[in-house]
Amino acid sequence: MPISIRNGLITIETAGTTYQMKADSLSTLIHTYYGPKIDGADMSPLIVPRDRGFSGNPAEVGMFDKTYSLDTLPLELSSFGDGDYRITGLHAEDAEGARALRFTFKGAKILPGKYSLPGLPAVYADETEAETLEVYMADEAAGIGVTLLYGVLPETDIITRAMIVKNEGKAPVRLLKAASVSLDYVYGDFDLITFHGRHAMERNLTRREVVHGMESVGSVRGMSSHHYNPFAILAEKDTDEMHGRCFGFSFLYSGEFLFETEKDQVDATRVIMGIHPDDFSWELQPGDTFTTPEVMMSMSGEGLGKLSRNFHRAIREHVIRGPWRDRRRPVLINNWEATYFDFDGKKLLEIADTAASCGLDLFVLDDGWFGKRNLDDSSLGDWAPNEEKLGMSLKALGEAIREKGLMFGIWVEPEGLSVNSDLYRQHPDWAVAVPGRNPELSRHQLILDLSRQDVQDHILARLIAIVREGGISYIKWDLNRSISGKYSAHLPKERQGEFSHRYVLGVYRVLEMLLAEFPDLLIEGCCGGGGRFDAGMLYYTPQIWCSDNTDAVNRLSIQYGTSFGYPTSAMGAHVSAVPNHQTGRNTPMKTRAITAMAGTFGYELDITKMSEAELDEIRSEVGLFRELNELIRTGDYYRLSAPKDVCTVWENVSRDGAEALLSGVWHGIEANSPVFYVRPQGLVPDALYEVSSCDADGGRPMYRMSGAALMNGGVACLMPDREYDSFLIRMKRA
């Protein structure tokens, strides 16, 4: 069994890791170990008590023992105000206004299967795949109880963390901070790896030394944001793709978050992850509970690549749900970069005609189909088809598209509200806005208050009507501004700090109920591209538009950074026109296709303006993608080089090692260049592989070589004759 409890020692074991905690003589729950799998030994002797100046001692230890301090112990639950001066995970105010908390261990139990979190996304697994550990802690003086939740998926080396806080007293208490995980490392020299960005250039990797002091990344924008992703890695100094210890933290939450680290006075390192506390408070009446969102953790002793593959498998098999979890996603054509707002029904059907002739699966109608929406300055909230612009009803358009053999999809921005809209004129109190102030506009719009159930119900009713009327198979769910002026007309003043979390719960509720109404509906998440790319959203939307930037070269960096925490099957990626609309860069069609195949794959360009030769190239690309998709979607993913190198190369390997695909894109041309080598991974050492070039025009055998020879000797990648060229190399077991 993966979890054991004996004499206050609690040990969690996965296939490759051990996680351990222990209740000491004062019932303080000490974190003793998280790392490569050990033999079940009690690791508490690693914790050496010492007298540290200005680190106080609990009264229970007696006035002469100065070696026991909450300020220096590694704690399983860190709380504010009672002698631990480091960053802490739980901060609350009791009925008397006191903010000093001291939690002690009261008990633990093991349950079969994986716990769930009502109203929140969570890793799921059945009783054959997972166990749950519940650890109960309490501060009896404050009247607050805490249940620490641990979900253990042994085969994927995944441990999840969440927390339930309960008011067990007779008067209200107020939460000021409730992080989902607090984790202490007694020693170690670490680097912190985080993923920063901006609109159209998301998830750029930053690696920096963890030094004495506090560092953090987070978001107060109402969503997880383009700017910092709710995924982070703590890696030992020399850790690379294949070697070294590293620890990953993925927040299954689509709202405001904070990830913090602190290296303290005794060189210990603490990690905190949870809801951002800056604009958070939550009132708990007697008997009320608050459940934190879930953090998914994994540890690798074999480098960053293994850590990523742990998360990829967990997200593919235990986060993404529904009929699309294990299916190839439809190859789509989206009309946005082909037409922007300038289209009518005739133009849309011309695009659909050509797409059908090329064997595509899905036509997606993007922004501009509703209200009076001919620019981005009106009509968000008025979700009625503009039949005058379309020249037909939405129902008729959907029928015409399906007659061509295509599924019909549509773009919506349900959370947005235009000032110039009938909905705003009817319900100005439904907008997120501070009373008495002119609201900040972004993209000419406000935000609907999804913390309110009446607003949620209105949005849900409109979406259900649209899906039914149009026979919609796919929705692209967008959000195109950050939230500011956070205030709900529906909440009393003492509960305004609950707005941001209630908003996210509202988004989740609408998505959950929409999927309950239409179980086969494929929803692609989007937030100005990658502004809400997180594991929480993947619980509802099996894929997320990776970035509004469709330039193939920029996408190498974006998809590279994204791959550290998320699988390729979740990355929305399209082939677009050149010169690229965002960068003006010209890249070959082959390169654009290879880059987009490392995702869900589709097209976003005016296909009606392409030559027959170019259309034939699309037909070949679509066929190749269908042939390779099972390998790309479900295989193990390896980063063989980075965008900073002369060539970005990545590899997909089937789980049994029988087949592998190398994909590469050159970043530039050099005269008389040296040969660029990469070493494939994940092959069977003593198997013989047929190595062939692979592209939309077929391929040609190159040579045969053993898995050991390929993994140790490498593959030679020759500099091409044109800038931004690309290649596919296939290795199949002979």
Secondary structure, 3 states (H helix, E strand, C coil): CCEEEECCEEEEECCCEEEEEEECCCCCEEEEEEEECCCCCCCHHHCCCCCCCCCCCCHHHCCCCCCCCCCCCCECCCECCCCCCCCCCEEEECCCCCCCCCCEEEEEEEEECCCCCCCCCCCCCCCCCCEEEEEEEEECCCCEEEEEEEEEEHHHCEEEEEEEEEECCCCCEEEEEEEEEEEEECCCCEEEEEEEEECCEEEEEEEEECCEEEEEEECCCCCCCCCECCEEEEEECCCCCCCECEEEEEEECCCCEEEEEEECCCCCEEEEEEECCCCCCEEECCCCEEECCEEEEEEECEHHHHHHHHHHHHHHHHCCCCCCCCCCCCCEEECHHHHCCCCCHHHHHHHHHHHHHCCCCEEEECCCCECCCCCCCCCCCCCCECHHHHCCCHHHHHHHHHHCCCEEEEEECCCEEECCCHHHHHCHHHECCCCCCCCCCECCEEEECCCCHHHHHHHHHHHHHHHHHHCCCEEEECCCCCCCCCCCCCCCHHHHHHHHHHHHHHHHHHHHHHHHHCCCCEEEECECCECCCCHHHHCCCCEEECCCCCCHHHHHHHHHHHCCCCCHHHEECCEECCCCCCCCCCCCHHHHHHHHHCCCCEEECCHHHCCHHHHHHHHHHHHHHHHHHHHHHHCEEEECCCCCCCEEEEEEECCCCCEEEEEEEECCCCCCCCCEEECCCCCCCCCEEEEEECECCECCEEEEEEHHHHHHHCEEECCCCCCCCEEEEEEEEC
